[in-house]
Structures are given as structure tokens and as C-alpha cells.
């Protein structure tokens, strides 16, 4: 095991598995699914962390800023939906009525996602770096954010807002935060949208991460995201 990977893993004080750079991502995803089942029995929630060249800096900055994990977890509010609505309203303020209509669009086709891709290399599809499968000692899946508080830069929500959104999304859609890199976050959503309207859910995704539409669709429309989201079991977010 790489020394840096071991050092990062031991910061979490929990059981973990290491999957080395260049290995098959399918093995990691299968292990995650097994860990989900195991966690229901043994009282933990799994999460995948890509140990890329930025992760040490990211975790170090969090520590330097006096981050209080227990305080963030204990302070999680029930206002995730309101946070997303407020963010969406702020983004839409920059659009006129006609431009808002163009942003929403009328697309009926979009890409479905059923596999995690955030840890894959663009070159050959293998793991882009070592990856940790962490078995985090949390009772609820949104509390994973307490251990992996990415965000707080550019338009990426800070830990306090992100944990509230994750709580809302789990209670509404049963979606679980699963994969973390320094700029990517993926959710596992085995029940899809759990009966919710796909366009309204896509607007929430846009509010959470505008790049999901602005750089993650061909037509730059929320409706294209909605069309793919309707049957996806993986939610992907990337903040440029």
C-alpha cells in the first residue's frame, strides 16, 4: 500500500479497504454494494474516497480551518429543500423570463447513469488513483459529510449546507452520498427519484451544482438532465 494512502486512511479511525490505482473500478463498486449490506447489519455507512494528488491538501485545509466534525453532524438542519430553493432562486435572478425558459428547455432524452465514474481515469477507465472504501461509524448516511466535508469554495456548498441537503435527499429519494474526490461527488440512488417529478428533481440538482447542466449536458438544459435522471441510479456532480 502506498504510504500516503495509508496515512490518509488512518485519519478516519475506521475499517477500510484499499483499491490501487490502475485496477478495475467494477471491483470497487461491487465492494461498495457489499459494504452497504454489511453496514445495515453492523451499524456503519460506507463511502469511497479517491486519494488523488489534491486530497491531502483538501483534508489539511479543513483541519486548519478549525473544522468541528461533531458540531457539523449535530447541527444538521431540516432545511435542505429550502437551501436548494434559495440557491436556485439566486441563479435564476440572472436570467430573464425567456432565458429561464431556454435554460429549462424541452428535451426528452438524456444520459442515464448506473455506475460510478468519478474515480475513473479518462484515459483507460481504470481507477485514476488509489481509492479507499471507508466504513464510517455514522448512524445516518448524511452524516458521512461530517467525515468528508468537501466544498465551501466557488459554488460548491459548504459542509453545513451540504449535510442538510444530503439529509433531505435521503429522506425524499433515499439517495446516499457515496463517492468523493476533491471536485466530484456521486450519490447512489437505488430507488431512482422515488416517485418524484424528474424536472423538479433536476432543478434541485442544478441548484446544488450548476456545472451539472452547464458543463454536463449537450444542450445546456435542465430538461436534458431531467430526462436522464428519471431512470438513473447514480447521481453525478462536478464542480469546475
MISE-177410 format. One line per field, with one value per residue: residue number from 1; x, z, y of N, C-alpha, C, O in turn. Coordinates in pm, whole numbers, plus 50000, padded with zeros to 5 digits. Atoms other than C-alpha are relative to their C-alpha. Last residue first. Example, Ala and Ser with C-alpha at 12.3 -4.5 7.8 and 13.67 -1.06 7.14 Angstrom:
! residues 2
k: c(2	1)
n.x: c(49918	50089)
n.z: c(49994	50000)
n.y: c(49881	49881)
ca.x: c(51367	51230)
ca.z: c(50714	50780)
ca.y: c(49894	49550)
c.x: c(49923	50090)
c.z: c(50073	50000)
c.y: c(50109	50120)
o.x: c(49974	50194)
o.z: c(50090	50066)
o.y: c(50220	50118)
This chain:
! residues 240
k: c(240	239	238	237	236	235	234	233	232	231	230	229	228	227	226	225	224	223	222	221	220	219	218	217	216	215	214	213	212	211	210	209	208	207	206	205	204	203	202	201	200	199	198	197	196	195	194	193	192	191	190	189	188	187	186	185	184	183	182	181	180	179	178	177	176	175	174	173	172	171	170	169	168	167	166	165	164	163	162	161	160	159	158	157	156	155	154	153	152	151	150	149	148	147	146	145	144	143	142	141	140	139	138	137	136	135	134	133	132	131	130	129	128	127	126	125	124	123	122	121	120	119	118	117	116	115	114	113	112	111	110	109	108	107	106	105	104	103	102	101	100	99	98	97	96	95	94	93	92	91	90	89	88	87	86	85	84	83	82	81	80	79	78	77	76	75	74	73	72	71	70	69	68	67	66	65	64	63	62	61	60	59	58	57	56	55	54	53	52	51	50	49	48	47	46	45	44	43	42	41	40	39	38	37	36	35	34	33	32	31	30	29	28	27	26	25	24	23	22	21	20	19	18	17	16	15	14	13	12	11	10	9	8	7	6	5	4	3	2	1)
n.x: c(49881	49984	49862	49981	49863	50004	49882	49980	49863	49976	50124	50014	49911	50032	50120	49961	49916	50087	50041	50136	49994	50086	49971	50104	50027	49889	49921	50070	50064	49918	50039	49878	49889	49975	49940	49862	49925	49980	49888	49877	49979	49958	49861	49997	50001	50134	50095	50057	50016	50142	50056	50144	50064	50097	50104	50078	50113	50096	49987	49867	49945	49866	49923	49869	49893	49869	49916	49970	50092	50138	50018	50002	50124	50107	49989	50051	50145	50053	49996	50110	50126	50038	49918	50052	50026	50145	50078	49924	49972	50081	49953	50066	49949	49867	49919	49943	49874	49891	49961	49909	50079	50131	50110	50086	50006	50118	50004	50137	50032	50132	50046	49905	49908	49997	49962	50115	50028	49916	50050	49908	49944	49864	49917	49896	49918	49870	50022	49880	50023	49919	49884	49897	50063	49935	50107	50005	50079	49922	49897	50067	50033	49876	49971	50101	50133	50066	49917	50010	50097	49948	49887	50051	50059	49890	49936	50092	49998	49868	50001	50084	49933	50027	50101	50138	50070	50074	50106	50097	50069	50089	50117	50083	50051	50123	50066	50109	49947	49948	50114	50066	49918	50022	50140	50017	49928	50077	50053	49891	49929	49880	49888	49918	49879	49976	49878	50031	49913	50011	49898	49994	50135	50020	49931	50075	50132	49984	49995	50135	50085	49965	50059	50144	50029	49973	50114	50096	50131	50080	49984	50008	49885	50003	49926	49939	49996	49957	50108	50018	50144	50059	49997	50100	50134	50007	50013	50134	50096	49990	49928	50084)
n.z: c(50073	49989	50016	49988	50016	50023	49953	49862	49952	49981	49972	49856	49959	50080	49946	49877	50042	50046	49885	49950	49892	50038	50137	50095	50000	50062	50084	50124	50043	50103	50132	50082	49925	49887	50055	50034	49875	49956	50078	49943	49872	50028	50043	50134	50014	50033	49895	49943	50098	50028	50049	49987	50042	49911	50061	49900	50045	50072	49959	50040	49978	50058	50014	50048	49901	50064	49951	50112	50113	49953	49953	50114	50076	49914	50003	50130	49997	49916	50070	50097	49927	49929	49886	49865	49930	49979	50120	50094	49938	50034	50117	50022	50132	50019	49886	50030	50072	49907	50020	50113	50116	49992	49991	49886	49906	49928	49857	49963	49871	49946	49895	49887	50031	49890	49874	49922	50025	50101	50133	50086	50117	49968	49947	50098	49957	49943	49912	49931	49872	49964	49919	49992	49955	50043	50022	50125	49969	49906	50079	50079	49907	49976	50121	50015	50027	50127	50110	50001	50101	50135	50022	50020	50134	50097	49994	50059	50145	50049	50003	50113	50126	50097	50090	49995	50126	50043	49904	49999	50129	50003	49917	50058	49889	50029	49874	49981	49965	49864	49909	49991	49917	49860	49963	49985	49877	49882	49929	49961	50111	49942	50092	50011	50080	50095	50079	50139	50059	49950	49901	49892	49941	49912	49874	49932	49966	49876	49891	49985	49938	49857	49939	49992	49895	49872	49968	49915	50062	49990	50116	50130	50054	50138	50098	50102	50139	50095	50030	49885	49978	49942	49854	49950	50015	49908	49863	49990	49991	49867	50003	50000)
n.y: c(49959	49856	49956	49856	49951	49855	49928	50045	50020	50144	50073	50021	50108	50118	50066	50067	50113	50109	50078	49982	49902	49888	49957	50038	50143	50071	49910	49964	50125	50064	49949	49996	50057	49910	49879	50036	50010	49862	49946	50055	49932	49863	49995	49944	49855	49948	50040	49878	49894	49984	50126	49980	50124	50062	50083	50072	50081	49915	49858	49958	49867	49985	50122	49953	50008	49986	50110	50089	49987	50016	50137	50092	49984	50052	50145	50046	49981	50106	50128	50009	49985	50122	50033	49971	50126	50018	49968	49918	49873	49884	49928	49872	49961	50057	49961	49869	50024	49970	49861	49980	49957	50062	49903	50031	49889	50044	49973	50030	50058	49966	50091	49994	49892	49905	50064	50047	50141	50065	49967	49926	50066	50045	49893	49966	49888	50038	50115	50046	50067	50116	49965	50102	50125	50124	50097	50076	50120	50081	50067	50103	50108	50075	50078	50105	49948	50031	49949	49854	49960	50023	49911	49864	49996	50000	49868	49904	50018	49958	49854	49959	50028	49893	50058	49952	50022	49881	49969	50109	50001	49884	50030	50105	50079	50075	50028	49906	49869	50005	50017	49870	49914	50038	49976	49855	49964	50037	49884	49909	49937	49940	50010	49879	50018	49892	49994	49967	49899	49864	49971	50098	50006	49886	50026	50105	49945	49925	50097	50056	49898	49998	50120	49980	49903	50067	50086	49930	49993	50122	50087	49931	49930	50046	49921	50083	49954	50104	50095	50087	50016	49879	50010	50096	49941	49886	50052	50059	49889	49941	49874	49881)
ca.x: c(48481	48236	48132	47814	47694	47378	47374	47054	46932	46579	46429	46772	46834	46528	46577	46933	46803	46522	46772	46926	47281	47201	47484	47476	47744	47912	47630	47390	47591	47804	47517	47577	47330	47083	47115	47050	46743	46619	46674	46449	46173	46213	46208	45887	45924	45822	46134	46362	46574	46512	46875	47007	47383	47521	47833	48060	48338	48586	48840	48707	48414	48187	47882	47640	47314	46987	46673	46474	46296	46458	46797	46774	46675	46961	47207	47084	47133	47484	47570	47454	47675	47966	47983	47800	48014	47970	48336	48471	48287	48303	48417	48331	48424	48389	48093	47962	47915	47650	47407	47412	47273	47419	47782	48092	48242	48337	48578	48641	48963	49076	49427	49439	49264	49100	49070	48868	49162	49250	48971	49065	48776	48711	48407	48251	48008	47774	47403	47385	47121	47206	46929	46637	46308	46443	46206	46431	46480	46761	46568	46265	46486	46627	46279	46181	46506	46801	47041	46779	46765	47087	46967	46630	46800	47021	46718	46524	46823	46863	46488	46495	46789	46622	46587	46908	47238	47387	47489	47683	47853	47936	48074	48306	48444	48659	48920	49015	49347	49176	48969	49275	49462	49182	49185	49566	49587	49315	49471	49705	49433	49327	48977	48740	48458	48195	48043	47782	47811	47593	47686	47381	47295	47667	47715	47455	47612	47956	47851	47747	48077	48274	48092	48177	48541	48567	48397	48661	48926	49275	49502	49539	49504	49189	49232	48979	48881	48791	48760	48991	48941	49296	49424	49312	49507	49832	49780	49719	50028	50242	50125	50000)
ca.z: c(48798	49039	48935	49042	48943	49058	49024	48999	48685	48545	48559	48582	48211	48109	48396	48286	47938	48091	48288	47965	47847	47524	47544	47921	48189	48155	48224	48346	48618	48629	48814	49117	49406	49235	48914	49108	49266	48922	48809	49093	48980	48623	48729	48933	49242	49261	49442	49211	49141	49412	49417	49440	49498	49513	49348	49445	49234	49298	49555	49511	49691	49609	49804	49929	49967	49784	49958	49742	49992	50325	50164	49959	50261	50472	50188	50152	50525	50511	50213	50378	50685	50482	50238	49907	49589	49402	49432	49751	50057	49935	50064	50420	50418	50780	50872	50520	50603	50848	50555	50563	50916	51213	51144	51211	50860	50672	50423	50077	49989	49632	49489	49179	48839	48884	48539	48255	48011	47960	48137	48458	48678	49033	48949	48724	48949	48755	48668	48496	48236	47965	47846	47605	47619	47594	47636	47772	48135	48047	47743	47959	48206	47916	47808	48160	48212	48370	48637	48908	48812	48997	49319	49302	49256	49561	49771	49660	49732	50083	50144	50050	50281	50574	50822	50999	51070	51380	51547	51239	51190	51561	51570	51277	51407	51140	51286	50947	50960	50969	50658	50478	50554	50422	50091	50067	50129	49873	49590	49430	49428	49710	49577	49870	49863	50136	50350	50624	50963	51205	51167	50991	50770	50718	50578	50308	50211	50231	49969	49737	49797	49725	49394	49306	49392	49184	48891	48902	48771	48897	48767	49103	49392	49579	49955	50210	50531	50896	51092	51253	50972	50972	50918	50556	50472	50612	50437	50103	50152	50228	49916	50000)
ca.y: c(52311	52149	51801	51625	51277	51099	50720	50514	50687	50636	50987	51146	51106	51306	51550	51636	51710	51918	52127	52248	52302	52112	51858	51823	51814	52154	52399	52130	51952	52267	52437	52213	52206	52439	52237	51917	52075	52180	51820	51698	51935	51811	51445	51468	51249	50881	50758	50956	50650	50394	50274	50632	50611	50962	51097	51385	51531	51814	51686	51332	51173	50880	50756	51018	50819	50879	50751	50998	51224	51128	51074	51390	51597	51463	51520	51878	51941	51790	52010	52330	52284	52142	52432	52426	52421	52750	52858	52700	52566	52211	51876	51779	51409	51295	51516	51466	51098	51222	51226	50846	50816	50627	50707	50496	50523	50210	50366	50223	50399	50463	50474	50691	50717	50377	50220	50375	50395	50759	50947	50766	50656	50779	50993	50729	50543	50319	50343	50680	50764	51016	51246	51250	51440	51794	52086	52357	52465	52706	52830	52906	53091	53293	53399	53504	53694	53519	53645	53602	53235	53160	53323	53148	52811	52873	52966	52661	52438	52576	52543	52176	52114	52290	52005	52101	51926	52086	51759	51647	51983	52010	51658	51726	52056	52221	52455	52600	52419	52080	52153	52287	51965	51747	51935	51945	51570	51504	51704	51448	51182	50953	50889	50845	50591	50589	50317	50365	50193	49995	49629	49490	49785	49835	49486	49547	49878	49717	49463	49743	49923	49604	49567	49927	49876	49561	49736	50009	49768	49846	50122	50293	50051	49963	49993	49869	50045	49996	50321	50577	50831	50964	50610	50612	50929	50785	50452	50626	50841	50534	50349	50000)
c.x: c(50083	50132	50004	50149	50004	50142	49982	50130	50002	50141	50023	49881	49982	50089	49968	49882	50048	50079	49914	49972	49862	50001	49923	50038	49887	49975	50116	50092	49921	49940	50081	49964	50131	50120	50033	50074	50147	50077	50028	50122	50127	50025	50049	50145	50002	49993	49863	49888	49951	49974	49852	49927	49851	49955	49913	49892	49932	49879	49898	50011	50138	50046	50145	50100	50129	50109	50136	50071	50021	49900	49854	49986	49992	49867	49893	50003	49936	49848	49941	49995	49880	49864	49944	50102	49952	49967	49851	49919	50085	50041	49913	50056	49936	50065	50144	50084	50069	50137	50115	50042	50091	49918	49867	49891	49899	49981	49870	49995	49851	49979	49865	49957	50108	50109	49997	50034	49886	49957	50075	49935	50092	50071	50143	50100	50111	50074	50131	49965	50134	49960	50072	50118	50100	49929	50056	49883	49992	49927	50086	50100	49934	49978	50123	50029	49904	49869	49937	50077	49981	49904	50057	50111	49949	49945	50112	50062	49910	50006	50134	50000	49920	50069	49965	49908	49853	49924	49914	49883	49893	49921	49900	49871	49899	49963	49869	49922	49890	50050	50047	49882	49938	50081	49977	49859	49987	50069	49940	49951	50102	50084	50120	50116	50072	50132	50007	50130	49948	50104	50005	50091	49998	49863	49972	50060	49917	49869	50012	49994	49859	49916	50027	49930	49850	49968	50019	49880	49899	49860	49920	50025	49972	50103	49988	50068	50060	49997	50055	49880	49968	49855	49948	49993	49896	49862	49984	49975	49858	49899	49996	50089)
c.z: c(50086	49936	50005	49989	50010	50003	49963	50058	50144	50050	50029	50034	50145	50036	49925	50056	50121	49949	49956	50119	50057	50104	49962	49861	49911	49988	49931	49907	49871	49952	49888	49859	49926	50081	50111	49943	49972	50133	50037	49927	50067	50130	49974	49956	49853	49979	49979	50099	50066	49897	49967	49948	50032	49940	50108	49926	50119	49946	49929	50041	49936	50016	49959	50003	49942	50106	49932	50042	49894	49884	50042	50043	49886	49927	50086	49992	49870	50009	50085	49935	49907	50069	50076	50108	50141	50071	50030	49872	49912	50074	49979	49881	49957	49870	49987	50117	49971	49941	50092	49978	49884	49875	49996	50021	50113	50119	50060	50152	50009	50131	50052	50098	50107	49976	50112	50128	50086	49970	49892	49865	49920	49880	50029	50055	49898	50045	50060	50096	50059	50137	50043	50081	50008	50057	49952	49994	49877	50034	50089	49917	49926	50097	50019	49881	49980	49989	49863	49884	49993	49893	49859	49970	49969	49858	49898	49998	49930	49848	49949	49985	49879	49866	49889	49905	50012	49870	49953	50091	49997	49870	49999	50080	49947	50117	49983	50129	50031	50046	50145	50096	50020	50095	50147	50047	50028	50130	50136	50084	50052	49886	50057	49904	49988	49931	49914	49923	49860	49948	50045	50114	50119	50065	50101	50139	50077	50042	50135	50111	50024	50074	50150	50063	50016	50118	50133	50038	50093	49943	50006	49887	49865	49924	49863	49900	49911	49857	49909	49982	50117	50042	50070	50152	50062	49995	50101	50141	50016	50019	50137	50000)
c.y: c(50096	50040	50151	50030	50151	50052	50147	50057	49952	49970	49852	49911	49962	49882	49872	49921	49921	49881	49881	49908	50032	50112	50126	50052	49956	49850	49931	50078	50021	49869	49936	50044	50017	49954	50099	50121	49967	50001	50145	50056	49949	50076	50142	50022	50041	50150	50064	49970	50128	50109	50007	49876	50012	49868	49939	49921	49935	49925	50089	50147	50010	50144	50021	49886	50059	50015	49999	49871	49891	50005	49976	49855	49900	50006	49934	49848	49953	50009	49887	49863	49990	50012	49882	49963	50030	49870	49986	50015	50091	50125	50124	50078	50133	50045	49953	50051	50133	49968	50041	50145	50035	50027	49925	50106	49975	50094	49949	50007	49973	49926	50048	49892	50016	50104	50104	49928	49943	49858	49925	50028	50093	49937	49960	50101	50025	50126	49948	49887	49957	49945	49873	50051	49885	49877	49867	49904	49911	49871	49910	49921	49884	49885	49913	49911	49885	50077	49976	50061	50151	50053	49984	50099	50141	50010	50011	50140	50101	49991	50055	50151	50044	49977	50098	49926	50039	49983	50117	50032	49891	50004	50114	49978	49898	49909	49926	49973	50101	50137	50003	49993	50137	50088	49968	50033	50149	50042	49965	50118	50101	50058	50075	49973	50133	49975	50125	50010	50032	50098	50146	50047	49906	50002	50111	49972	49898	50066	50070	49897	49945	50103	49997	49880	50020	50092	49928	49914	50067	50022	49873	49902	50064	50084	49935	50092	49892	50053	49891	49906	49907	49979	50125	50001	49908	50065	50113	49948	49948	50114	50067	50125)
o.x: c(50188	50238	49933	50233	49922	50217	49945	50163	49914	50183	49949	49881	49995	50042	49930	49899	50046	50034	49918	50026	49831	49936	49971	50119	49845	50061	50156	50102	49908	49974	50033	49921	50235	50197	50138	50191	50237	50161	50144	50224	50201	50121	50165	50223	50042	49885	49796	49822	50009	49861	49802	49874	49813	49947	49959	49825	49996	49799	49869	49921	50223	49971	50234	50119	50169	50091	50198	50087	49925	49797	49795	49926	49888	49791	49839	49908	49830	49780	49870	49887	49780	49786	49834	50179	50020	49850	49802	49838	50130	50144	49801	50113	49854	50188	50236	50179	50192	50240	50185	50152	50201	49842	49856	49890	49787	50031	49763	50038	49769	50016	49839	49855	50215	50224	49967	49944	49858	49938	50025	49866	50067	50180	50231	50202	50169	50060	50130	49874	50226	49951	50015	50155	50062	49876	49994	49798	50018	49989	50125	50087	49963	50037	50127	50017	49945	49797	49990	50043	49928	49947	50091	50095	49971	49998	50126	50047	49947	50055	50137	50005	49976	50094	49852	49951	49782	49867	49795	49767	49782	49802	49779	49762	49783	50047	49774	49818	49910	50027	49987	49860	49943	50038	49921	49840	49969	50004	49912	50032	50125	50191	50112	50195	50012	50223	49905	50224	49861	50160	50086	50060	49923	49849	49952	49987	49853	49843	49952	49896	49802	49876	49940	49837	49799	49914	49923	49816	49884	49824	49917	50113	49890	50093	50002	50020	50125	49915	50160	49793	49854	49804	49925	49885	49807	49804	49903	49868	49780	49838	49892	50188)
o.z: c(50042	49980	49932	50052	49950	50096	49850	50174	50223	50049	50107	50136	50183	50042	49986	50099	50120	49962	50018	50128	50090	50085	49883	49848	49917	49938	49821	49788	49790	49844	49776	49778	49987	50131	50108	49974	50036	50155	50038	49989	50127	50139	50000	50029	49766	49947	50074	50149	50165	49882	49889	49837	50147	49818	50217	49838	50215	49872	49977	50106	49956	49990	50015	50106	49832	50204	49918	49960	49843	49889	50009	49972	49865	49927	50050	49943	49871	50015	50032	49913	49940	50066	50048	50093	50214	50084	50127	49837	49958	50141	50029	49898	49865	49861	50031	50096	49971	49999	50065	49929	49906	49830	49936	50121	50086	50229	50000	50222	49978	50145	50059	50078	50079	49949	50088	50202	50079	49854	49781	49810	49910	49895	50031	49991	49844	49985	50133	50177	49987	50235	50038	50073	50042	50168	49872	50083	49886	50040	50049	49902	49953	50083	49975	49889	49979	50087	49762	49836	49895	49793	49794	49886	49860	49776	49830	49901	49826	49782	49877	49874	49784	49793	49841	49828	50101	49819	49987	50053	49950	49871	50003	50023	49925	50169	50059	50152	50112	50161	50228	50174	50129	50207	50220	50135	50143	50225	50216	50144	50173	49852	50085	49925	49952	49989	49878	49969	49807	50026	50130	50231	50215	50179	50219	50238	50177	50162	50234	50186	50131	50189	50229	50142	50128	50219	50206	50141	50207	49907	49908	49896	49787	49918	49849	49874	49958	49824	49847	50069	50163	50130	50191	50209	50134	50099	50193	50197	50095	50125	50204	50073)
o.y: c(50142	49997	50220	49965	50220	50024	50180	50031	49986	49854	49792	49843	49845	49768	49772	49807	49798	49767	49775	49798	50146	50215	50207	50143	49841	49776	49972	50047	49929	49821	49923	49962	50042	50036	50163	50143	50021	50089	50187	50086	50026	50153	50173	50083	49963	50201	50104	50061	50174	50155	49925	49879	50032	49853	49904	49974	49894	49982	50199	50199	49923	50238	49956	49821	50019	50087	49894	49781	49834	49939	49874	49774	49837	49909	49829	49787	49890	49907	49802	49808	49925	49917	49836	49869	50103	49835	50044	49929	50196	50130	50132	50185	50136	50051	50021	50127	50141	50005	50138	50170	50086	49941	49818	50177	49930	50069	49966	49915	50060	49809	50168	49826	50070	50069	50221	49888	49824	49820	49909	49942	50213	49883	50046	50127	49931	50232	49848	49899	49920	50020	49764	50168	49773	49881	49798	49899	49791	49764	49801	49800	49768	49778	49798	49789	49769	50093	50021	50170	50203	50110	50082	50188	50193	50084	50112	50214	50155	50082	50155	50204	50099	50073	50101	49840	49991	50080	50124	50014	49915	50035	50092	49976	49930	49836	49947	50035	50192	50177	50070	50085	50193	50115	50050	50116	50190	50084	50055	50188	50109	50005	50194	49881	50234	49915	50183	50075	49962	50175	50183	50026	49927	50046	50085	49959	49932	50080	50028	49890	49965	50080	49962	49896	50027	50048	49904	49939	50025	50133	49798	49816	50017	50206	49813	50203	49799	50139	49911	49897	49902	50048	50123	49995	49955	50097	50104	49970	50001	50126	50066	50132)
